Amino acid sequence: MAKIRRHEAVTAALELLNEVGLDALTTRRLAQKLGVESATLDQSLDVPIPSDPVVWDTWFAENARSFRRALLSYRDGARLHAGLPPNLEDAAHLALQAAYLRSIGFSEQQAFMALFTMSQFAVGCALEQQAREGAPPPALAEQDAASNAMPSPVQEKALETIRRALTDGDAAFEFGLNLILAGLRNGLRSTE
């Protein structure tokens, strides 16, 4: 039996994920797709780490965007990734990214926490966006609709703002990313 390369298994698994979704993804189905028996089954877009310390925030933001795009590029991609601990390859790459952030002036703990915060934020945004895909537009809560209560002008304006935010995942992600970056910049200034 031919040996299956990791990238082939990952590609097949991601294709299957798009076809059937996370709840129906099984190793048996993956084995069938690969043409092997189940017992034989034992990409995030990478943004290169720059050498210029001046562009750290641009790199950090593009790294976050790239990770979110990778999660969104597959059906249930964020659900599949959520909660997975880093493997050795991931840890080595995170160490390189943290080393770059340390060269800017962040402590080791700050560098890793910045990367983890960005990762968790990207996963959370992607989870929310993928959960809403195909769902009807956000409406009043059921108990409000059942009571026939009419929203006040202030409530109506708030509801409209919430509807827009919930349907524009890119804008919501960028807003949160900018808040994270502002906090990191402020933290970096306070250590100088």
C-alpha positions as CSV (number, residue, x, y, z in Angstrom):
1,M,0.0,0.0,0.0
2,A,1.4,3.4,-1.0
3,K,2.3,5.7,1.9
4,I,0.1,8.8,2.2
5,R,1.9,12.1,2.5
6,R,0.7,14.5,5.2
7,H,-0.2,17.3,2.7
8,E,-2.3,14.8,0.7
9,A,-4.3,13.8,3.8
10,V,-4.7,17.4,4.9
11,T,-5.9,18.4,1.4
12,A,-8.3,15.5,1.2
13,A,-9.6,16.2,4.8
14,L,-10.2,19.9,3.9
15,E,-12.0,19.0,0.7
16,L,-14.2,16.5,2.6
17,L,-14.8,19.2,5.3
18,N,-16.2,21.5,2.5
19,E,-18.3,18.7,1.2
20,V,-19.9,17.3,4.3
21,G,-19.1,19.7,7.2
22,L,-17.5,19.1,10.5
23,D,-20.3,17.1,12.1
24,A,-20.2,14.5,9.3
25,L,-16.4,14.4,8.9
26,T,-15.1,11.0,10.1
27,T,-11.8,9.2,9.6
28,R,-13.7,6.5,7.8
29,R,-15.0,9.0,5.2
30,L,-11.5,10.4,4.9
31,A,-10.0,7.0,4.5
32,Q,-12.6,6.3,1.7
33,K,-11.7,9.6,0.0
34,L,-8.0,8.6,0.2
35,G,-8.7,5.1,-1.0
36,V,-7.2,3.5,2.2
37,E,-8.4,1.6,5.2
38,S,-9.3,3.7,8.2
39,A,-6.5,2.1,10.4
40,T,-3.8,3.6,8.1
41,L,-4.8,7.2,9.0
42,D,-2.6,7.6,12.1
43,Q,-2.6,25.5,6.1
44,S,-2.7,28.3,7.4
45,L,-1.4,31.0,5.0
46,D,2.0,31.9,6.3
47,V,3.1,35.6,6.4
48,P,6.9,35.8,6.3
49,I,8.5,37.3,9.4
50,P,10.1,40.6,8.3
51,S,13.6,41.7,9.3
52,D,12.6,45.4,9.7
53,P,11.3,46.1,13.2
54,V,9.5,49.2,12.1
55,V,6.8,47.1,10.3
56,W,6.0,44.8,13.2
57,D,2.4,46.0,13.4
58,T,1.8,45.7,9.7
59,W,3.1,42.2,9.8
60,F,1.1,41.3,12.9
61,A,-2.1,42.6,11.3
62,E,-1.5,40.8,8.0
63,N,-0.6,37.6,9.9
64,A,-4.0,37.8,11.7
65,R,-5.9,38.5,8.5
66,S,-4.1,35.6,6.8
67,F,-5.0,33.2,9.6
68,R,-8.6,34.3,9.5
69,R,-8.8,33.9,5.7
70,A,-7.4,30.4,6.1
71,L,-10.0,29.5,8.7
72,L,-12.8,30.9,6.6
73,S,-11.6,29.2,3.4
74,Y,-13.0,25.9,4.6
75,R,-16.5,25.0,5.7
76,D,-16.4,24.7,9.5
77,G,-12.6,25.5,9.4
78,A,-12.8,27.6,12.6
79,R,-14.7,24.8,14.4
80,L,-12.1,22.3,13.3
81,H,-9.2,24.5,14.5
82,A,-10.8,25.7,17.8
83,G,-9.2,24.2,20.9
84,L,-6.4,22.4,19.1
85,P,-3.1,22.7,20.9
86,P,0.0,23.7,18.8
87,N,2.1,20.7,17.5
88,L,5.9,20.8,17.5
89,E,6.0,22.5,14.0
90,D,3.5,25.1,15.2
91,A,5.5,25.7,18.4
92,A,8.7,26.2,16.4
93,H,7.0,28.7,14.2
94,L,5.4,30.6,17.1
95,A,8.9,30.7,18.8
96,L,10.2,32.5,15.7
97,Q,7.3,34.9,15.6
98,A,7.7,35.6,19.3
99,A,11.5,36.2,18.8
100,Y,10.7,38.8,16.2
101,L,8.3,40.5,18.6
102,R,10.9,40.3,21.4
103,S,13.4,42.1,19.1
104,I,10.9,45.0,18.9
105,G,10.9,45.3,22.7
106,F,8.1,43.0,23.9
107,S,9.0,40.6,26.8
108,E,8.8,36.9,26.0
109,Q,5.5,36.6,27.8
110,Q,4.0,39.7,26.0
111,A,5.2,38.3,22.6
112,F,3.5,34.9,23.2
113,M,0.4,36.4,24.7
114,A,0.1,38.8,21.8
115,L,0.2,35.9,19.3
116,F,-2.2,33.8,21.4
117,T,-4.6,36.7,21.7
118,M,-4.5,37.4,18.0
119,S,-5.1,33.7,17.3
120,Q,-8.0,33.3,19.6
121,F,-9.6,36.5,18.3
122,A,-9.2,35.3,14.7
123,V,-10.7,31.9,15.5
124,G,-13.6,33.5,17.5
125,C,-14.4,35.9,14.7
126,A,-14.3,33.1,12.1
127,L,-16.4,30.8,14.3
128,E,-19.1,33.5,14.6
129,Q,-19.0,34.3,10.9
130,Q,-19.3,30.7,9.9
131,A,-22.1,30.1,12.4
132,R,-24.1,32.9,10.8
133,E,-23.5,31.8,7.2
134,G,-26.8,30.7,5.7
135,A,-28.7,31.8,8.7
136,P,-31.6,34.4,8.4
137,P,-30.6,38.0,9.1
138,P,-30.6,38.8,12.9
139,A,-34.0,39.7,14.2
140,L,-35.4,40.7,17.5
141,A,-35.1,38.2,20.3
142,E,-37.9,35.6,20.4
143,Q,-39.3,36.9,23.7
144,D,-39.4,40.5,22.4
145,A,-41.1,39.4,19.2
146,A,-43.7,37.3,21.0
147,S,-44.6,40.1,23.3
148,N,-45.4,42.4,20.4
149,A,-43.4,45.1,22.1
150,M,-42.3,47.8,19.7
151,P,-38.7,48.9,20.1
152,S,-38.1,52.5,21.0
153,P,-36.1,54.7,18.5
154,V,-33.0,54.1,20.6
155,Q,-33.5,50.4,20.7
156,E,-34.3,50.3,16.9
157,K,-31.1,52.2,16.2
158,A,-29.1,49.8,18.4
159,L,-30.7,46.8,16.7
160,E,-29.8,48.2,13.3
161,T,-26.2,48.8,14.3
162,I,-26.0,45.2,15.7
163,R,-27.5,43.8,12.5
164,R,-24.9,45.6,10.4
165,A,-22.1,44.5,12.7
166,L,-23.3,40.9,12.6
167,T,-23.5,40.8,8.8
168,D,-20.1,42.5,8.1
169,G,-17.6,40.1,9.5
170,D,-14.7,41.9,7.9
171,A,-15.5,45.3,9.5
172,A,-16.0,43.7,12.9
173,F,-12.7,41.8,12.6
174,E,-10.8,44.9,11.5
175,F,-12.3,46.9,14.4
176,G,-11.2,44.3,16.9
177,L,-7.8,43.9,15.3
178,N,-7.2,47.6,15.5
179,L,-8.1,47.6,19.2
180,I,-5.6,44.7,19.8
181,L,-2.9,46.6,17.9
182,A,-3.6,49.8,19.7
183,G,-3.2,48.0,23.0
184,L,0.1,46.4,21.9
185,R,1.5,49.7,20.7
186,N,0.5,51.3,24.0
187,G,2.1,48.4,25.9
188,L,5.3,48.7,23.9
189,R,5.5,52.4,24.6
190,S,5.1,51.9,28.3
191,T,8.1,49.5,28.3
192,E,10.4,51.9,26.6
